[in-house]
Amino acid sequence: MESVDVLVVGAGLAGLHTATLLARSGREVLLVDRRSNLAGTIRTTGIFVRRTLEEFALPDDCLGPPIRHVALYPPSLRRPVTLVSRRDEYRVGDMGPLYVAAAADAAAAGVRVVLGTRYVGRLDDGYVLVDDDGARSVRARFVVGADGARSRVARDLGLDRNRHLLVGAEEVFAVPAGDGPPTFHCVVDPSLAPGYLAWVVNDGRHAHVGVAGYGARFPRGVRHALERFGAAAPGLAGVERPAEVERRGGPIPVGGLLRRISCPEGLLVGDAAGAVSPLTAGGLDPCLRLSEIAASALDDAQHAGRPYALTHYDGAALRARFRGRLLLRRGLAQVRTPALATAAFVGLRTPLGQAAARRILFT
Ligand SMILES: Cc1cc2nc3c(=O)[nH]c(=O)nc-3n(C[C@H](O)[C@H](O)[C@H](O)COP(=O)(O)OP(=O)(O)OC[C@H]3O[C@@H](n4cnc5c(N)ncnc54)[C@H](O)[C@@H]3O)c2cc1C
């Protein structure tokens, strides 16, 4: 049976980053993903926030133009509240090339990246992987579950699993460079996006038109809501939606970091660990940060030869940082009618309301 120090399941940003850090510190790492092409089946809009852009080395040629404008709309779409930052707040990743570049970095660091390979479970003392040639078992000192919001690794290790999920869907298409500044348009309308937002990000290169919310609260499903929103979405003046668009979508955990995210056999990172801001539903920054903590915990555990060292990688302790955002998430989840959303805009139009929105959006 093949044997490695660490098996990482999932080559999203969390798995790629964790695997690369581990390989750089001398670990033998196998990274598998069921996708056979990392540029395909993308599940994220790819908005990176300023903190991430400042602190992580993302390839500049995989990032769109900086965005400083955010427009917040009530259900009527009339009189948006526009906030403008003095700094570049967001850039949208060209995620296909970005994943491919991150996988090349991982391989250069010594990670064995194996695509088209699905993790299906544990058997005796091995982890079972299936590809086109069939099943095989791999022995690993540690396993990392970087396999997304509905993590199979979490289930097999008996760790916590995400229970509070939004579901999101979006369409992406190229747009001509317009006159206006790159802008992030957010619509608060629970009939379109129950418990979250509908959005258009138009950075002058691509438009992302999406909705997300609690799955059970969409009256006719998320796809129907997206269709409805797409027909009247703001921020697309002079832009014609092409017949062919890229479609993205998937679950978004918003219950905050899970408590039990490690055991002597391994740990969870990224969406698998619930590392997503409960309020903004942004997971790219938390997944990179948690991956650094995870790689360091794994390195310590392997170095010391004491797998129990992984118990220090404790979601319950790290979760405290999410507390304020969890409270605000509960508030947003209670905005159940367009009338209530409209009323909330009365507060948002005040200087105090705008200062609060700035604190959330421009952090
Ligand atoms: C519609 C949508 C829009 C979003 N937009 C943003 C945004 O703009 N900004 C932001 O910060 N966050 C956003 N998020 C959240 C963000 O995308 C995620 O938090 C982040 O991508 C999580 O990365 P990850 O590596 O943990 O998981 P993922 O990127 O989901 O990667 C998991 C990987 O595991 C693989 N995998 C799963 N199961 C197996 C298995 N059994 N065997 C092998 N491989 C497996 C999958 O193929 C996948 O490649 C969005 C989410 C959604 C759904």
The ligand as an SDF file (V2000), in Angstrom:
LIG
                    3D

 53 58  0  0  0  0  0  0  0  0999 V2000
  -21.8510   30.7580   -5.3340 C   0  0  0  0  0  0  0  0  0  0  0  0
  -20.7440   31.0420   -4.3480 C   0  0  0  0  0  0  0  0  0  0  0  0
  -20.0670   32.2360   -4.4050 C   0  0  0  0  0  0  0  0  0  0  0  0
  -19.0550   32.5000   -3.4870 C   0  0  0  0  0  0  0  0  0  0  0  0
  -18.3850   33.6720   -3.6030 N   0  0  0  0  0  0  0  0  0  0  0  0
  -17.3920   33.9650   -2.7620 C   0  0  0  0  0  0  0  0  0  0  0  0
  -16.6360   35.1410   -2.9120 C   0  0  0  0  0  0  0  0  0  0  0  0
  -16.8370   35.9020   -3.8620 O   0  0  0  0  0  0  0  0  0  0  0  0
  -15.6540   35.4200   -2.0000 N   0  0  0  0  0  0  0  0  0  0  0  0
  -15.4070   34.5890   -0.9520 C   0  0  0  0  0  0  0  0  0  0  0  0
  -14.5210   34.9110   -0.1410 O   0  0  0  0  0  0  0  0  0  0  0  0
  -16.0800   33.4290   -0.8030 N   0  0  0  0  0  0  0  0  0  0  0  0
  -17.0500   33.0880   -1.6810 C   0  0  0  0  0  0  0  0  0  0  0  0
  -17.7160   31.9020   -1.5630 N   0  0  0  0  0  0  0  0  0  0  0  0
  -17.2380   30.9540   -0.5540 C   0  0  0  0  0  0  0  0  0  0  0  0
  -15.8890   30.3860   -1.0210 C   0  0  0  0  0  0  0  0  0  0  0  0
  -15.9470   30.0900   -2.3670 O   0  0  0  0  0  0  0  0  0  0  0  0
  -15.5100   29.1070   -0.2650 C   0  0  0  0  0  0  0  0  0  0  0  0
  -15.5950   29.3710    1.1270 O   0  0  0  0  0  0  0  0  0  0  0  0
  -14.1070   28.6450   -0.6150 C   0  0  0  0  0  0  0  0  0  0  0  0
  -13.9640   28.5100   -1.9960 O   0  0  0  0  0  0  0  0  0  0  0  0
  -13.8420   27.3390    0.0880 C   0  0  0  0  0  0  0  0  0  0  0  0
  -12.6750   26.7220   -0.4000 O   0  0  0  0  0  0  0  0  0  0  0  0
  -12.3840   25.2210   -0.0220 P   0  0  0  0  0  0  0  0  0  0  0  0
  -11.0460   24.8990   -0.6050 O   0  0  0  0  0  0  0  0  0  0  0  0
  -12.6080   24.9610    1.4150 O   0  0  0  0  0  0  0  0  0  0  0  0
  -13.5320   24.3740   -0.7410 O   0  0  0  0  0  0  0  0  0  0  0  0
  -13.8330   24.1520   -2.2810 P   0  0  0  0  0  0  0  0  0  0  0  0
  -13.3170   25.2540   -3.1310 O   0  0  0  0  0  0  0  0  0  0  0  0
  -15.2700   23.7730   -2.3440 O   0  0  0  0  0  0  0  0  0  0  0  0
  -12.9450   22.8840   -2.6470 O   0  0  0  0  0  0  0  0  0  0  0  0
  -13.2950   21.5900   -2.2470 C   0  0  0  0  0  0  0  0  0  0  0  0
  -12.6330   20.6520   -3.2410 C   0  0  0  0  0  0  0  0  0  0  0  0
  -12.7960   19.3140   -2.7720 O   0  0  0  0  0  0  0  0  0  0  0  0
  -13.0710   18.4880   -3.8770 C   0  0  0  0  0  0  0  0  0  0  0  0
  -13.7530   17.3110   -3.3430 N   0  0  0  0  0  0  0  0  0  0  0  0
  -14.9330   17.2810   -2.6760 C   0  0  0  0  0  0  0  0  0  0  0  0
  -15.2160   16.0230   -2.3020 N   0  0  0  0  0  0  0  0  0  0  0  0
  -14.1760   15.2430   -2.7250 C   0  0  0  0  0  0  0  0  0  0  0  0
  -13.8980   13.8400   -2.6310 C   0  0  0  0  0  0  0  0  0  0  0  0
  -14.7320   13.0050   -2.0190 N   0  0  0  0  0  0  0  0  0  0  0  0
  -12.7620   13.3830   -3.2020 N   0  0  0  0  0  0  0  0  0  0  0  0
  -11.9120   14.2500   -3.8380 C   0  0  0  0  0  0  0  0  0  0  0  0
  -12.1320   15.5700   -3.9580 N   0  0  0  0  0  0  0  0  0  0  0  0
  -13.2480   16.0550   -3.4060 C   0  0  0  0  0  0  0  0  0  0  0  0
  -13.9290   19.3560   -4.7980 C   0  0  0  0  0  0  0  0  0  0  0  0
  -13.8540   18.9020   -6.1260 O   0  0  0  0  0  0  0  0  0  0  0  0
  -13.2700   20.7240   -4.6290 C   0  0  0  0  0  0  0  0  0  0  0  0
  -12.2640   20.9540   -5.5890 O   0  0  0  0  0  0  0  0  0  0  0  0
  -18.7180   31.5760   -2.4880 C   0  0  0  0  0  0  0  0  0  0  0  0
  -19.3920   30.3550   -2.4250 C   0  0  0  0  0  0  0  0  0  0  0  0
  -20.3860   30.0860   -3.3510 C   0  0  0  0  0  0  0  0  0  0  0  0
  -21.0890   28.7560   -3.2960 C   0  0  0  0  0  0  0  0  0  0  0  0
  1  2  1  0
  2  3  1  0
  2 52  2  0
  3  4  2  0
  4  5  1  0
  4 50  1  0
  5  6  2  0
  6  7  1  0
  6 13  1  0
  7  8  2  0
  7  9  1  0
  9 10  1  0
 10 11  2  0
 10 12  1  0
 12 13  2  0
 13 14  1  0
 14 15  1  0
 14 50  1  0
 15 16  1  0
 16 17  1  0
 16 18  1  0
 18 19  1  0
 18 20  1  0
 20 21  1  0
 20 22  1  0
 22 23  1  0
 23 24  1  0
 24 25  2  0
 24 26  1  0
 24 27  1  0
 27 28  1  0
 28 29  2  0
 28 30  1  0
 28 31  1  0
 31 32  1  0
 32 33  1  0
 33 34  1  0
 33 48  1  0
 34 35  1  0
 35 36  1  0
 35 46  1  0
 36 37  1  0
 36 45  1  0
 37 38  2  0
 38 39  1  0
 39 40  1  0
 39 45  2  0
 40 41  1  0
 40 42  2  0
 42 43  1  0
 43 44  2  0
 44 45  1  0
 46 47  1  0
 46 48  1  0
 48 49  1  0
 50 51  2  0
 51 52  1  0
 52 53  1  0
M  END
$$$$
